[in-house]
């Protein structure tokens, strides 16, 4: 009888042990789950609070941001592009596709041009080959002729024509453009004492301005720079100017 009682008691003790163990495991699991749920709630609340704070500070909600972005995109897509260009005061002559010979080009000018100064002295001739520019310290073509003068000397129109443009050139200084039926003449190195204006009709020998400075050729001495275009091509002005020197 004693052995049987001990055996039954042992079974009860083991059953009680496993029961207590199961209860402990369940309790631990419930505690872990509760802790996880609490932490998740805290993080979710932090994120919501952060977003709310950002919205309060900026005053812009996520919905407003998307709406604004969509509106800006639509405005950019529908905004018309500006294609119109301002008309230039004077369209420079451009060389034709088929260039003429020197003889044909000179023949196109049906009159002899008069000398633009009282003093007749050539300082530097026309050259399509590169020549050295002391002032700019570089080699370049010299598509005009430099005529020596004194500052303040009168500069005369070499022929009949219309003043198409008066402007300041960074290299050649103040320039007057006179358009004739068969050529276009460029008078550069003038002073601010200009005697004509855009649209003026000039005759041979009319005073255009007085001589001034040429920034890009200042080391060559006082002179004016004369260039002539025929059919859009630079030509040697001396081949057209009546020089009695």
ChimeraX commands (.cxc) that place a marker at each C-alpha (Angstrom):
marker #1 position 0.00,0.00,0.00 radius 0.5
marker #1 position 2.79,2.36,0.78 radius 0.5
marker #1 position 4.42,1.76,-2.60 radius 0.5
marker #1 position 1.18,2.49,-4.43 radius 0.5
marker #1 position 0.62,5.70,-2.51 radius 0.5
marker #1 position 4.14,6.86,-3.30 radius 0.5
marker #1 position 3.59,6.08,-6.98 radius 0.5
marker #1 position 0.34,8.04,-7.13 radius 0.5
marker #1 position 1.93,10.94,-5.29 radius 0.5
marker #1 position 4.83,11.00,-7.76 radius 0.5
marker #1 position 2.44,11.14,-10.71 radius 0.5
marker #1 position 0.52,14.02,-9.14 radius 0.5
marker #1 position 3.72,15.93,-8.51 radius 0.5
marker #1 position 4.86,15.47,-12.11 radius 0.5
marker #1 position 1.48,16.56,-13.43 radius 0.5
marker #1 position 1.56,19.62,-11.19 radius 0.5
marker #1 position 5.07,20.46,-12.39 radius 0.5
marker #1 position 4.14,20.32,-16.08 radius 0.5
marker #1 position 0.99,22.27,-15.42 radius 0.5
marker #1 position 2.96,25.01,-13.67 radius 0.5
marker #1 position 5.53,24.99,-16.49 radius 0.5
marker #1 position 2.80,25.40,-19.12 radius 0.5
marker #1 position 1.28,28.27,-17.18 radius 0.5
marker #1 position 4.69,29.98,-16.99 radius 0.5
marker #1 position 5.29,29.58,-20.75 radius 0.5
marker #1 position 1.86,30.99,-21.55 radius 0.5
marker #1 position 2.47,33.89,-19.18 radius 0.5
marker #1 position 5.85,34.66,-20.80 radius 0.5
marker #1 position 4.30,34.54,-24.30 radius 0.5
marker #1 position 1.48,36.86,-23.30 radius 0.5
marker #1 position 3.95,39.28,-21.73 radius 0.5
marker #1 position 6.11,39.29,-24.89 radius 0.5
marker #1 position 3.09,39.87,-27.12 radius 0.5
marker #1 position 1.89,42.70,-24.91 radius 0.5
marker #1 position 5.33,44.34,-25.01 radius 0.5
marker #1 position 5.52,44.04,-28.84 radius 0.5
marker #1 position 2.06,45.56,-29.25 radius 0.5
marker #1 position 2.94,48.46,-26.98 radius 0.5
marker #1 position 6.18,49.21,-28.83 radius 0.5
marker #1 position 4.46,49.06,-32.23 radius 0.5
marker #1 position 1.87,51.51,-31.02 radius 0.5
marker #1 position 4.55,53.86,-29.75 radius 0.5
marker #1 position 6.43,53.85,-33.09 radius 0.5
marker #1 position 3.21,54.33,-35.06 radius 0.5
marker #1 position 2.20,57.20,-32.80 radius 0.5
marker #1 position 5.68,58.78,-33.17 radius 0.5
marker #1 position 5.47,58.61,-36.96 radius 0.5
marker #1 position 1.97,60.09,-36.95 radius 0.5
marker #1 position 3.03,62.81,-34.55 radius 0.5
marker #1 position 6.13,63.62,-36.68 radius 0.5
marker #1 position 4.02,63.92,-39.85 radius 0.5
marker #1 position 1.50,66.05,-37.98 radius 0.5
marker #1 position 4.25,68.35,-36.69 radius 0.5
marker #1 position 5.73,68.70,-40.18 radius 0.5
marker #1 position 2.33,69.58,-41.60 radius 0.5
marker #1 position 1.78,72.15,-38.84 radius 0.5
marker #1 position 5.20,73.75,-39.40 radius 0.5
marker #1 position 5.04,73.89,-43.18 radius 0.5
marker #1 position 1.31,74.46,-43.40 radius 0.5
marker #1 position 1.21,72.07,-46.38 radius 0.5
marker #1 position -0.38,68.63,-46.25 radius 0.5
marker #1 position 0.64,65.70,-48.40 radius 0.5
marker #1 position -2.55,66.13,-50.46 radius 0.5
marker #1 position -1.79,69.82,-51.01 radius 0.5
marker #1 position 1.79,68.97,-52.06 radius 0.5
marker #1 position 0.57,66.50,-54.70 radius 0.5
marker #1 position -2.06,68.98,-55.95 radius 0.5
marker #1 position 0.49,71.81,-56.18 radius 0.5
marker #1 position 3.02,69.60,-57.97 radius 0.5
marker #1 position 0.41,68.46,-60.50 radius 0.5
marker #1 position -0.67,72.09,-61.10 radius 0.5
marker #1 position 2.93,73.26,-61.64 radius 0.5
marker #1 position 3.56,70.41,-64.10 radius 0.5
marker #1 position 0.41,71.28,-66.04 radius 0.5
marker #1 position 1.37,74.96,-66.18 radius 0.5
marker #1 position 4.85,74.10,-67.46 radius 0.5
marker #1 position 3.42,71.85,-70.14 radius 0.5
marker #1 position 0.83,74.40,-71.28 radius 0.5
marker #1 position 3.08,77.47,-71.04 radius 0.5
marker #1 position 3.64,78.77,-74.58 radius 0.5
marker #1 position 7.21,79.03,-75.82 radius 0.5
marker #1 position 8.48,82.33,-77.15 radius 0.5
marker #1 position 9.49,81.87,-80.75 radius 0.5
marker #1 position 9.32,85.45,-81.94 radius 0.5
marker #1 position 12.66,87.20,-82.40 radius 0.5
marker #1 position 13.29,90.90,-82.39 radius 0.5
marker #1 position 14.02,92.41,-85.76 radius 0.5
marker #1 position 17.56,93.67,-86.10 radius 0.5
marker #1 position 18.18,97.27,-87.03 radius 0.5
marker #1 position 20.23,96.38,-90.06 radius 0.5
marker #1 position 20.70,93.04,-91.76 radius 0.5
marker #1 position 24.37,92.54,-92.60 radius 0.5
marker #1 position 25.08,91.43,-96.13 radius 0.5
marker #1 position 25.99,87.76,-96.45 radius 0.5
marker #1 position 28.12,86.25,-99.17 radius 0.5
marker #1 position 26.18,84.47,-101.92 radius 0.5
marker #1 position 26.59,80.72,-102.44 radius 0.5
marker #1 position 28.44,81.34,-105.70 radius 0.5
marker #1 position 31.33,83.76,-105.18 radius 0.5
marker #1 position 32.29,86.01,-108.04 radius 0.5
marker #1 position 35.79,86.71,-109.25 radius 0.5
marker #1 position 37.57,89.89,-108.16 radius 0.5
marker #1 position 36.98,91.48,-111.57 radius 0.5
marker #1 position 33.26,90.65,-111.52 radius 0.5
marker #1 position 32.96,91.96,-107.98 radius 0.5
marker #1 position 34.65,95.26,-108.77 radius 0.5
marker #1 position 32.60,95.66,-111.91 radius 0.5
marker #1 position 29.45,95.49,-109.80 radius 0.5
marker #1 position 30.31,98.91,-108.36 radius 0.5
marker #1 position 29.46,101.20,-111.24 radius 0.5
marker #1 position 31.09,104.30,-109.79 radius 0.5
marker #1 position 34.44,105.36,-108.37 radius 0.5
marker #1 position 34.44,106.16,-104.67 radius 0.5
marker #1 position 35.99,109.38,-103.38 radius 0.5
marker #1 position 38.64,109.49,-100.67 radius 0.5
marker #1 position 37.04,109.81,-97.19 radius 0.5
marker #1 position 39.71,112.16,-95.74 radius 0.5
marker #1 position 41.48,115.35,-96.70 radius 0.5
marker #1 position 44.82,113.70,-95.95 radius 0.5
marker #1 position 45.60,110.81,-98.30 radius 0.5
marker #1 position 47.92,108.30,-96.67 radius 0.5
marker #1 position 47.45,104.55,-96.41 radius 0.5
marker #1 position 48.62,103.11,-93.10 radius 0.5
marker #1 position 47.71,99.42,-93.58 radius 0.5
marker #1 position 46.36,97.79,-96.73 radius 0.5
marker #1 position 43.58,95.26,-97.21 radius 0.5
marker #1 position 44.64,91.63,-96.78 radius 0.5
marker #1 position 42.68,88.39,-96.88 radius 0.5
marker #1 position 45.82,86.66,-95.59 radius 0.5
marker #1 position 46.50,86.86,-91.87 radius 0.5
marker #1 position 48.61,89.80,-90.75 radius 0.5
marker #1 position 49.94,90.61,-87.28 radius 0.5
marker #1 position 47.89,92.90,-85.06 radius 0.5
marker #1 position 50.23,94.51,-82.51 radius 0.5
marker #1 position 47.43,95.77,-80.31 radius 0.5
marker #1 position 45.63,92.43,-79.99 radius 0.5
marker #1 position 48.86,90.43,-80.28 radius 0.5
marker #1 position 47.36,88.03,-82.79 radius 0.5
marker #1 position 47.32,87.14,-86.47 radius 0.5
marker #1 position 44.15,87.86,-88.43 radius 0.5
marker #1 position 42.85,88.88,-91.84 radius 0.5
marker #1 position 42.63,92.63,-92.39 radius 0.5
marker #1 position 39.40,93.00,-94.37 radius 0.5
marker #1 position 39.62,96.76,-94.70 radius 0.5
marker #1 position 42.11,99.55,-95.22 radius 0.5
marker #1 position 43.57,101.86,-92.56 radius 0.5
marker #1 position 43.86,105.50,-93.62 radius 0.5
marker #1 position 46.08,107.79,-91.55 radius 0.5
marker #1 position 44.54,110.92,-90.04 radius 0.5
marker #1 position 44.60,113.17,-87.01 radius 0.5
marker #1 position 42.02,113.02,-84.26 radius 0.5
marker #1 position 39.14,115.34,-85.10 radius 0.5
marker #1 position 39.68,115.25,-88.88 radius 0.5
marker #1 position 36.46,115.21,-90.91 radius 0.5
marker #1 position 35.41,111.86,-92.39 radius 0.5
marker #1 position 33.46,112.15,-95.64 radius 0.5
marker #1 position 31.03,109.83,-97.40 radius 0.5
marker #1 position 32.75,108.06,-100.30 radius 0.5
marker #1 position 29.55,107.97,-102.38 radius 0.5
marker #1 position 25.79,108.43,-102.37 radius 0.5
marker #1 position 23.77,106.23,-100.04 radius 0.5
marker #1 position 21.66,105.89,-96.90 radius 0.5
marker #1 position 22.89,105.60,-93.32 radius 0.5
marker #1 position 21.68,102.19,-92.19 radius 0.5
marker #1 position 23.35,101.84,-88.82 radius 0.5
marker #1 position 25.49,103.69,-86.27 radius 0.5
marker #1 position 27.02,101.58,-83.51 radius 0.5
marker #1 position 30.04,101.06,-81.24 radius 0.5
marker #1 position 32.29,98.12,-82.04 radius 0.5
marker #1 position 34.55,96.69,-79.31 radius 0.5
marker #1 position 37.47,96.39,-81.74 radius 0.5
marker #1 position 36.91,99.07,-84.37 radius 0.5
marker #1 position 35.19,101.74,-82.29 radius 0.5
marker #1 position 32.25,103.87,-83.43 radius 0.5
marker #1 position 31.12,102.76,-86.88 radius 0.5
marker #1 position 28.74,104.19,-89.47 radius 0.5
marker #1 position 27.26,101.92,-92.15 radius 0.5
marker #1 position 26.23,103.54,-95.45 radius 0.5
marker #1 position 24.30,101.43,-97.95 radius 0.5
marker #1 position 24.54,102.29,-101.65 radius 0.5
marker #1 position 22.78,100.47,-104.50 radius 0.5
marker #1 position 25.84,98.40,-105.42 radius 0.5
marker #1 position 27.90,98.23,-102.23 radius 0.5
marker #1 position 27.92,98.82,-98.45 radius 0.5
marker #1 position 30.63,100.96,-96.80 radius 0.5
marker #1 position 31.76,100.73,-93.17 radius 0.5
marker #1 position 33.47,103.77,-91.61 radius 0.5
marker #1 position 35.14,102.85,-88.29 radius 0.5
marker #1 position 37.30,104.65,-85.74 radius 0.5
marker #1 position 35.02,107.67,-85.48 radius 0.5
marker #1 position 34.49,110.01,-82.55 radius 0.5
marker #1 position 31.21,110.79,-80.85 radius 0.5
marker #1 position 30.90,113.88,-83.04 radius 0.5
marker #1 position 28.56,112.23,-85.56 radius 0.5
marker #1 position 26.95,114.49,-88.15 radius 0.5
marker #1 position 24.31,112.08,-89.47 radius 0.5
marker #1 position 21.71,109.71,-88.02 radius 0.5
marker #1 position 20.12,106.44,-89.01 radius 0.5
marker #1 position 18.05,106.97,-92.17 radius 0.5
marker #1 position 20.00,110.02,-93.35 radius 0.5
marker #1 position 20.52,110.18,-97.11 radius 0.5
marker #1 position 24.07,111.29,-97.87 radius 0.5
marker #1 position 25.85,112.44,-100.99 radius 0.5
marker #1 position 29.47,112.04,-101.99 radius 0.5
marker #1 position 31.62,114.32,-99.86 radius 0.5
marker #1 position 29.08,114.87,-97.05 radius 0.5
marker #1 position 30.65,114.88,-93.59 radius 0.5
marker #1 position 29.68,111.78,-91.61 radius 0.5
marker #1 position 31.67,112.39,-88.41 radius 0.5
marker #1 position 35.13,113.24,-87.13 radius 0.5
marker #1 position 37.99,110.81,-86.57 radius 0.5
marker #1 position 38.37,109.24,-83.13 radius 0.5
marker #1 position 39.97,106.05,-81.81 radius 0.5
marker #1 position 40.16,102.39,-82.81 radius 0.5
marker #1 position 40.57,100.24,-79.63 radius 0.5
marker #1 position 41.72,97.13,-81.47 radius 0.5
marker #1 position 44.35,98.94,-83.58 radius 0.5
marker #1 position 45.51,101.67,-81.20 radius 0.5
marker #1 position 49.21,100.80,-81.54 radius 0.5
marker #1 position 49.11,101.44,-85.30 radius 0.5
marker #1 position 48.74,105.20,-84.91 radius 0.5
marker #1 position 45.78,107.49,-85.54 radius 0.5
marker #1 position 43.65,106.32,-88.45 radius 0.5
marker #1 position 40.18,105.33,-89.58 radius 0.5
marker #1 position 39.28,101.86,-90.80 radius 0.5
marker #1 position 37.32,101.59,-94.05 radius 0.5
marker #1 position 35.67,98.35,-95.21 radius 0.5
marker #1 position 33.52,97.74,-98.27 radius 0.5
marker #1 position 31.24,94.82,-99.12 radius 0.5
marker #1 position 30.02,94.02,-102.62 radius 0.5
marker #1 position 27.47,91.22,-103.03 radius 0.5
marker #1 position 28.11,90.21,-99.43 radius 0.5
marker #1 position 31.88,89.89,-99.86 radius 0.5
marker #1 position 34.63,92.08,-98.47 radius 0.5
marker #1 position 36.63,93.76,-101.22 radius 0.5
marker #1 position 39.72,95.95,-101.24 radius 0.5
marker #1 position 38.46,99.53,-100.80 radius 0.5
marker #1 position 41.54,100.91,-102.52 radius 0.5
marker #1 position 40.46,99.19,-105.74 radius 0.5
marker #1 position 37.33,101.36,-105.67 radius 0.5
marker #1 position 38.62,104.60,-104.17 radius 0.5
marker #1 position 39.89,107.35,-106.42 radius 0.5
marker #1 position 43.26,108.00,-104.83 radius 0.5
marker #1 position 45.18,110.85,-106.46 radius 0.5
marker #1 position 48.23,110.28,-104.23 radius 0.5
marker link #1:1,2 radius 0.2
marker link #1:2,3 radius 0.2
marker link #1:3,4 radius 0.2
marker link #1:4,5 radius 0.2
marker link #1:5,6 radius 0.2
marker link #1:6,7 radius 0.2
marker link #1:7,8 radius 0.2
marker link #1:8,9 radius 0.2
marker link #1:9,10 radius 0.2
marker link #1:10,11 radius 0.2
marker link #1:11,12 radius 0.2
marker link #1:12,13 radius 0.2
marker link #1:13,14 radius 0.2
marker link #1:14,15 radius 0.2
marker link #1:15,16 radius 0.2
marker link #1:16,17 radius 0.2
marker link #1:17,18 radius 0.2
marker link #1:18,19 radius 0.2
marker link #1:19,20 radius 0.2
marker link #1:20,21 radius 0.2
marker link #1:21,22 radius 0.2
marker link #1:22,23 radius 0.2
marker link #1:23,24 radius 0.2
marker link #1:24,25 radius 0.2
marker link #1:25,26 radius 0.2
marker link #1:26,27 radius 0.2
marker link #1:27,28 radius 0.2
marker link #1:28,29 radius 0.2
marker link #1:29,30 radius 0.2
marker link #1:30,31 radius 0.2
marker link #1:31,32 radius 0.2
marker link #1:32,33 radius 0.2
marker link #1:33,34 radius 0.2
marker link #1:34,35 radius 0.2
marker link #1:35,36 radius 0.2
marker link #1:36,37 radius 0.2
marker link #1:37,38 radius 0.2
marker link #1:38,39 radius 0.2
marker link #1:39,40 radius 0.2
marker link #1:40,41 radius 0.2
marker link #1:41,42 radius 0.2
marker link #1:42,43 radius 0.2
marker link #1:43,44 radius 0.2
marker link #1:44,45 radius 0.2
marker link #1:45,46 radius 0.2
marker link #1:46,47 radius 0.2
marker link #1:47,48 radius 0.2
marker link #1:48,49 radius 0.2
marker link #1:49,50 radius 0.2
marker link #1:50,51 radius 0.2
marker link #1:51,52 radius 0.2
marker link #1:52,53 radius 0.2
marker link #1:53,54 radius 0.2
marker link #1:54,55 radius 0.2
marker link #1:55,56 radius 0.2
marker link #1:56,57 radius 0.2
marker link #1:57,58 radius 0.2
marker link #1:58,59 radius 0.2
marker link #1:59,60 radius 0.2
marker link #1:60,61 radius 0.2
marker link #1:61,62 radius 0.2
marker link #1:62,63 radius 0.2
marker link #1:63,64 radius 0.2
marker link #1:64,65 radius 0.2
marker link #1:65,66 radius 0.2
marker link #1:66,67 radius 0.2
marker link #1:67,68 radius 0.2
marker link #1:68,69 radius 0.2
marker link #1:69,70 radius 0.2
marker link #1:70,71 radius 0.2
marker link #1:71,72 radius 0.2
marker link #1:72,73 radius 0.2
marker link #1:73,74 radius 0.2
marker link #1:74,75 radius 0.2
marker link #1:75,76 radius 0.2
marker link #1:76,77 radius 0.2
marker link #1:77,78 radius 0.2
marker link #1:78,79 radius 0.2
marker link #1:79,80 radius 0.2
marker link #1:80,81 radius 0.2
marker link #1:81,82 radius 0.2
marker link #1:82,83 radius 0.2
marker link #1:83,84 radius 0.2
marker link #1:84,85 radius 0.2
marker link #1:85,86 radius 0.2
marker link #1:86,87 radius 0.2
marker link #1:87,88 radius 0.2
marker link #1:88,89 radius 0.2
marker link #1:89,90 radius 0.2
marker link #1:90,91 radius 0.2
marker link #1:91,92 radius 0.2
marker link #1:92,93 radius 0.2
marker link #1:93,94 radius 0.2
marker link #1:94,95 radius 0.2
marker link #1:95,96 radius 0.2
marker link #1:96,97 radius 0.2
marker link #1:97,98 radius 0.2
marker link #1:98,99 radius 0.2
marker link #1:99,100 radius 0.2
marker link #1:100,101 radius 0.2
marker link #1:101,102 radius 0.2
marker link #1:102,103 radius 0.2
marker link #1:103,104 radius 0.2
marker link #1:104,105 radius 0.2
marker link #1:105,106 radius 0.2
marker link #1:106,107 radius 0.2
marker link #1:107,108 radius 0.2
marker link #1:108,109 radius 0.2
marker link #1:109,110 radius 0.2
marker link #1:110,111 radius 0.2
marker link #1:111,112 radius 0.2
marker link #1:112,113 radius 0.2
marker link #1:113,114 radius 0.2
marker link #1:114,115 radius 0.2
marker link #1:115,116 radius 0.2
marker link #1:116,117 radius 0.2
marker link #1:117,118 radius 0.2
marker link #1:118,119 radius 0.2
marker link #1:119,120 radius 0.2
marker link #1:120,121 radius 0.2
marker link #1:121,122 radius 0.2
marker link #1:122,123 radius 0.2
marker link #1:123,124 radius 0.2
marker link #1:124,125 radius 0.2
marker link #1:125,126 radius 0.2
marker link #1:126,127 radius 0.2
marker link #1:127,128 radius 0.2
marker link #1:128,129 radius 0.2
marker link #1:129,130 radius 0.2
marker link #1:130,131 radius 0.2
marker link #1:131,132 radius 0.2
marker link #1:132,133 radius 0.2
marker link #1:133,134 radius 0.2
marker link #1:134,135 radius 0.2
marker link #1:135,136 radius 0.2
marker link #1:136,137 radius 0.2
marker link #1:137,138 radius 0.2
marker link #1:138,139 radius 0.2
marker link #1:139,140 radius 0.2
marker link #1:140,141 radius 0.2
marker link #1:141,142 radius 0.2
marker link #1:142,143 radius 0.2
marker link #1:143,144 radius 0.2
marker link #1:144,145 radius 0.2
marker link #1:145,146 radius 0.2
marker link #1:146,147 radius 0.2
marker link #1:147,148 radius 0.2
marker link #1:148,149 radius 0.2
marker link #1:149,150 radius 0.2
marker link #1:150,151 radius 0.2
marker link #1:151,152 radius 0.2
marker link #1:152,153 radius 0.2
marker link #1:153,154 radius 0.2
marker link #1:154,155 radius 0.2
marker link #1:155,156 radius 0.2
marker link #1:156,157 radius 0.2
marker link #1:157,158 radius 0.2
marker link #1:158,159 radius 0.2
marker link #1:159,160 radius 0.2
marker link #1:160,161 radius 0.2
marker link #1:161,162 radius 0.2
marker link #1:162,163 radius 0.2
marker link #1:163,164 radius 0.2
marker link #1:164,165 radius 0.2
marker link #1:165,166 radius 0.2
marker link #1:166,167 radius 0.2
marker link #1:167,168 radius 0.2
marker link #1:168,169 radius 0.2
marker link #1:169,170 radius 0.2
marker link #1:170,171 radius 0.2
marker link #1:171,172 radius 0.2
marker link #1:172,173 radius 0.2
marker link #1:173,174 radius 0.2
marker link #1:174,175 radius 0.2
marker link #1:175,176 radius 0.2
marker link #1:176,177 radius 0.2
marker link #1:177,178 radius 0.2
marker link #1:178,179 radius 0.2
marker link #1:179,180 radius 0.2
marker link #1:180,181 radius 0.2
marker link #1:181,182 radius 0.2
marker link #1:182,183 radius 0.2
marker link #1:183,184 radius 0.2
marker link #1:184,185 radius 0.2
marker link #1:185,186 radius 0.2
marker link #1:186,187 radius 0.2
marker link #1:187,188 radius 0.2
marker link #1:188,189 radius 0.2
marker link #1:189,190 radius 0.2
marker link #1:190,191 radius 0.2
marker link #1:191,192 radius 0.2
marker link #1:192,193 radius 0.2
marker link #1:193,194 radius 0.2
marker link #1:194,195 radius 0.2
marker link #1:195,196 radius 0.2
marker link #1:196,197 radius 0.2
marker link #1:197,198 radius 0.2
marker link #1:198,199 radius 0.2
marker link #1:199,200 radius 0.2
marker link #1:200,201 radius 0.2
marker link #1:201,202 radius 0.2
marker link #1:202,203 radius 0.2
marker link #1:203,204 radius 0.2
marker link #1:204,205 radius 0.2
marker link #1:205,206 radius 0.2
marker link #1:206,207 radius 0.2
marker link #1:207,208 radius 0.2
marker link #1:208,209 radius 0.2
marker link #1:209,210 radius 0.2
marker link #1:210,211 radius 0.2
marker link #1:211,212 radius 0.2
marker link #1:212,213 radius 0.2
marker link #1:213,214 radius 0.2
marker link #1:214,215 radius 0.2
marker link #1:215,216 radius 0.2
marker link #1:216,217 radius 0.2
marker link #1:217,218 radius 0.2
marker link #1:218,219 radius 0.2
marker link #1:219,220 radius 0.2
marker link #1:220,221 radius 0.2
marker link #1:221,222 radius 0.2
marker link #1:222,223 radius 0.2
marker link #1:223,224 radius 0.2
marker link #1:224,225 radius 0.2
marker link #1:225,226 radius 0.2
marker link #1:226,227 radius 0.2
marker link #1:227,228 radius 0.2
marker link #1:228,229 radius 0.2
marker link #1:229,230 radius 0.2
marker link #1:230,231 radius 0.2
marker link #1:231,232 radius 0.2
marker link #1:232,233 radius 0.2
marker link #1:233,234 radius 0.2
marker link #1:234,235 radius 0.2
marker link #1:235,236 radius 0.2
marker link #1:236,237 radius 0.2
marker link #1:237,238 radius 0.2
marker link #1:238,239 radius 0.2
marker link #1:239,240 radius 0.2
marker link #1:240,241 radius 0.2
marker link #1:241,242 radius 0.2
marker link #1:242,243 radius 0.2
marker link #1:243,244 radius 0.2
marker link #1:244,245 radius 0.2
view
